[in-house]
Protein backbone atom coordinates (compact mmCIF):
# COMPACT_ATOMS: atom_id res chain seq x y z
CA UNK A 1 0.00 0.00 0.00
CA UNK A 2 1.33 3.43 -0.93
CA UNK A 3 1.89 5.87 1.90
CA UNK A 4 -0.02 9.15 1.93
CA UNK A 5 3.32 11.00 1.90
CA UNK A 6 4.26 9.26 -1.37
CA UNK A 7 0.98 10.30 -2.97
CA UNK A 8 1.42 13.88 -1.76
CA UNK A 9 4.95 14.00 -3.15
CA UNK A 10 3.74 12.66 -6.50
CA UNK A 11 0.95 15.26 -6.61
CA UNK A 12 3.39 18.06 -5.83
CA UNK A 13 5.63 16.82 -8.63
CA UNK A 14 2.63 16.76 -11.02
CA UNK A 15 1.72 20.31 -10.08
CA UNK A 16 5.35 21.39 -10.45
CA UNK A 17 5.68 19.93 -13.95
CA UNK A 18 2.33 21.35 -15.05
CA UNK A 19 3.20 24.77 -13.66
CA UNK A 20 6.49 24.68 -15.56
CA UNK A 21 4.68 23.87 -18.81
CA UNK A 22 2.06 26.61 -18.42
CA UNK A 23 4.10 29.38 -16.76
CA UNK A 24 7.05 28.99 -19.13
CA UNK A 25 4.71 29.81 -22.03
CA UNK A 26 2.24 32.29 -20.52
CA UNK A 27 4.18 33.82 -17.66
CA UNK A 28 3.16 33.65 -14.02
CA UNK A 29 0.50 36.35 -13.99
CA UNK A 30 -1.36 35.15 -17.09
CA UNK A 31 -1.29 31.49 -16.08
CA UNK A 32 -4.42 30.25 -14.31
CA UNK A 33 -4.95 27.48 -11.79
CA UNK A 34 -7.49 25.95 -14.18
CA UNK A 35 -4.83 25.70 -16.91
CA UNK A 36 -2.25 24.26 -14.53
CA UNK A 37 -4.75 21.74 -13.17
CA UNK A 38 -5.65 20.66 -16.71
CA UNK A 39 -1.98 20.28 -17.64
CA UNK A 40 -1.45 18.17 -14.51
CA UNK A 41 -4.51 16.02 -15.22
CA UNK A 42 -5.98 17.07 -11.88
CA UNK A 43 -9.10 18.88 -10.80
CA UNK A 44 -8.91 22.43 -9.45
CA UNK A 45 -10.05 21.07 -6.11
CA UNK A 46 -7.05 18.77 -5.94
CA UNK A 47 -4.68 21.66 -6.68
CA UNK A 48 -6.24 23.63 -3.83
CA UNK A 49 -5.41 20.83 -1.42
CA UNK A 50 -1.79 21.92 -1.82
CA UNK A 51 -2.14 25.69 -2.20
CA UNK A 52 -4.60 28.34 -1.00
CA UNK A 53 -4.00 30.76 -3.88
CA UNK A 54 -1.94 31.01 -7.05
CA UNK A 55 0.87 32.88 -5.29
CA UNK A 56 1.44 29.77 -3.16
CA UNK A 57 2.73 28.07 -6.30
CA UNK A 58 5.97 30.04 -5.97
CA UNK A 59 7.30 28.30 -2.82
CA UNK A 60 5.91 24.96 -4.05
CA UNK A 61 7.73 25.28 -7.39
CA UNK A 62 10.90 26.42 -5.62
CA UNK A 63 10.82 23.57 -3.11
CA UNK A 64 10.19 20.84 -5.69
CA UNK A 65 12.82 22.38 -7.98
CA UNK A 66 15.37 22.34 -5.16
CA UNK A 67 14.53 18.68 -4.52
CA UNK A 68 15.25 17.85 -8.18
CA UNK A 69 18.57 19.69 -8.01
CA UNK A 70 19.45 17.95 -4.75
CA UNK A 71 18.67 14.55 -6.26
CA UNK A 72 21.24 15.20 -9.00
CA UNK A 73 23.83 16.10 -6.36
CA UNK A 74 23.06 12.87 -4.50
CA UNK A 75 23.47 10.87 -7.70
CA UNK A 76 26.90 12.41 -8.30
CA UNK A 77 27.93 11.86 -4.67
CA UNK A 78 27.00 8.16 -4.84
CA UNK A 79 29.21 7.44 -7.86
CA UNK A 80 32.30 5.29 -7.56
CA UNK A 81 34.59 8.03 -8.85
CA UNK A 82 37.33 10.39 -7.65
CA UNK A 83 36.05 13.43 -5.70
CA UNK A 84 36.91 15.92 -8.47
CA UNK A 85 35.02 13.80 -11.02
CA UNK A 86 31.98 13.70 -8.74
CA UNK A 87 32.07 17.49 -8.49
CA UNK A 88 32.45 17.84 -12.26
CA UNK A 89 29.43 15.59 -12.86
CA UNK A 90 27.43 17.54 -10.28
CA UNK A 91 28.24 20.81 -12.07
CA UNK A 92 27.19 19.32 -15.42
CA UNK A 93 23.88 18.11 -14.00
CA UNK A 94 23.07 21.47 -12.41
CA UNK A 95 23.85 23.42 -15.56
CA UNK A 96 21.70 21.02 -17.60
CA UNK A 97 18.75 21.55 -15.24
CA UNK A 98 19.03 25.34 -15.41
CA UNK A 99 19.33 25.17 -19.19
CA UNK A 100 16.27 22.91 -19.48
CA UNK A 101 14.18 25.23 -17.31
CA UNK A 102 15.76 28.55 -18.29
CA UNK A 103 12.44 30.24 -19.08
CA UNK A 104 10.96 29.15 -15.76
CA UNK A 105 14.03 30.36 -13.85
CA UNK A 106 13.70 33.74 -15.55
CA UNK A 107 9.99 34.07 -14.78
CA UNK A 108 10.11 32.75 -11.23
CA UNK A 109 13.13 34.79 -10.17
CA UNK A 110 11.07 37.95 -9.98
CA UNK A 111 8.16 36.20 -8.28
CA UNK A 112 10.36 34.85 -5.48
CA UNK A 113 11.38 38.43 -4.67
CA UNK A 114 7.71 39.35 -4.16
CA UNK A 115 6.52 36.51 -1.94
CA UNK A 116 5.86 36.73 1.78
CA UNK A 117 8.87 37.05 4.06
CA UNK A 118 8.19 33.73 5.80
CA UNK A 119 7.93 31.90 2.46
CA UNK A 120 11.18 33.52 1.31
CA UNK A 121 12.87 32.37 4.51
CA UNK A 122 11.53 28.84 3.97
CA UNK A 123 12.92 28.69 0.43
CA UNK A 124 16.31 29.96 1.64
CA UNK A 125 16.41 27.39 4.43
CA UNK A 126 15.41 24.51 2.14
CA UNK A 127 17.94 25.65 -0.47
CA UNK A 128 20.75 25.63 2.08
CA UNK A 129 19.78 22.45 3.93
CA UNK A 130 18.92 20.23 0.96
CA UNK A 131 21.09 21.65 -1.79
CA UNK A 132 23.98 23.88 -0.76
CA UNK A 133 25.18 21.65 2.07
CA UNK A 134 25.29 18.60 -0.22
CA UNK A 135 27.10 20.46 -2.99
CA UNK A 136 29.48 22.06 -0.48
CA UNK A 137 30.42 18.58 0.76
CA UNK A 138 31.44 17.61 -2.78
CA UNK A 139 33.51 20.80 -2.99
CA UNK A 140 35.19 20.01 0.33
CA UNK A 141 35.97 16.43 -0.70
CA UNK A 142 37.37 17.54 -4.06
CA UNK A 143 39.66 20.05 -2.34
CA UNK A 144 40.63 17.58 0.36
CA UNK A 145 38.92 17.73 3.72
CA UNK A 146 40.09 20.46 6.09
CA UNK A 147 41.50 22.49 3.16
CA UNK A 148 38.28 24.44 2.76
CA UNK A 149 36.36 25.58 5.80
CA UNK A 150 32.66 24.76 5.83
CA UNK A 151 31.88 28.39 5.11
CA UNK A 152 34.31 28.51 2.17
CA UNK A 153 32.81 25.33 0.70
CA UNK A 154 29.32 26.84 0.99
CA UNK A 155 30.48 29.98 -0.82
CA UNK A 156 31.92 27.91 -3.68
CA UNK A 157 28.72 25.82 -3.83
CA UNK A 158 26.60 28.95 -4.06
CA UNK A 159 28.93 30.34 -6.71
CA UNK A 160 28.31 27.22 -8.81
CA UNK A 161 24.54 27.70 -8.45
CA UNK A 162 24.80 31.39 -9.37
CA UNK A 163 26.92 30.61 -12.44
CA UNK A 164 24.36 28.03 -13.57
CA UNK A 165 21.58 30.57 -13.02
CA UNK A 166 23.56 33.13 -15.01
CA UNK A 167 23.50 30.79 -18.00
CA UNK A 168 19.70 30.61 -17.89
CA UNK A 169 19.31 34.40 -17.57
CA UNK A 170 22.10 36.06 -19.52
CA UNK A 171 22.02 36.61 -23.26
CA UNK A 172 25.62 37.82 -23.08
CA UNK A 173 26.80 34.66 -21.30
CA UNK A 174 25.29 32.55 -24.07
CA UNK A 175 26.74 34.81 -26.76
CA UNK A 176 30.24 35.08 -25.32
CA UNK A 177 30.58 31.43 -24.33
CA UNK A 178 29.45 30.24 -27.74
CA UNK A 179 27.21 27.46 -26.44
CA UNK A 180 26.39 25.47 -23.34
CA UNK A 181 29.24 22.98 -23.79
CA UNK A 182 31.82 25.77 -23.88
CA UNK A 183 30.18 27.46 -20.88
CA UNK A 184 30.15 24.15 -19.02
CA UNK A 185 33.87 23.65 -19.70
CA UNK A 186 34.62 27.20 -18.55
CA UNK A 187 32.63 26.76 -15.34
CA UNK A 188 34.21 23.39 -14.56
CA UNK A 189 37.72 24.69 -15.16
CA UNK A 190 37.03 27.80 -13.08
CA UNK A 191 35.79 25.76 -10.12
CA UNK A 192 38.03 22.71 -10.37
CA UNK A 193 41.24 24.68 -10.90
CA UNK A 194 40.42 26.72 -7.83
CA UNK A 195 39.68 23.59 -5.82
CA UNK A 196 42.80 21.76 -6.99
CA UNK A 197 44.83 24.94 -6.41
CA UNK A 198 43.74 24.98 -2.79
CA UNK A 199 44.68 21.30 -2.50
CA UNK A 200 48.19 21.91 -3.92
CA UNK A 201 48.64 25.01 -1.78
CA UNK A 202 47.85 22.99 1.33
CA UNK A 203 50.13 20.14 0.27
CA UNK A 204 53.05 22.49 -0.42
CA UNK A 205 52.46 24.54 2.70
PEWO-V532771 format. One record per helix or strand of 3 or more residues. SS is the DSSP state (alpha for helix, beta for strand). FROM is the first residue (numbers start at 1). TO is the last residue. If there is no record, write none. Layout:
# PEWO-V532771
{{SS:FROM:TO} {SS:FROM:TO}}
This chain:
# PEWO-V532771
{{alpha:4:26} {alpha:33:40} {alpha:44:47} {alpha:54:77} {alpha:83:100} {alpha:102:114} {alpha:117:143} {alpha:150:169} {alpha:171:177} {alpha:180:204}}
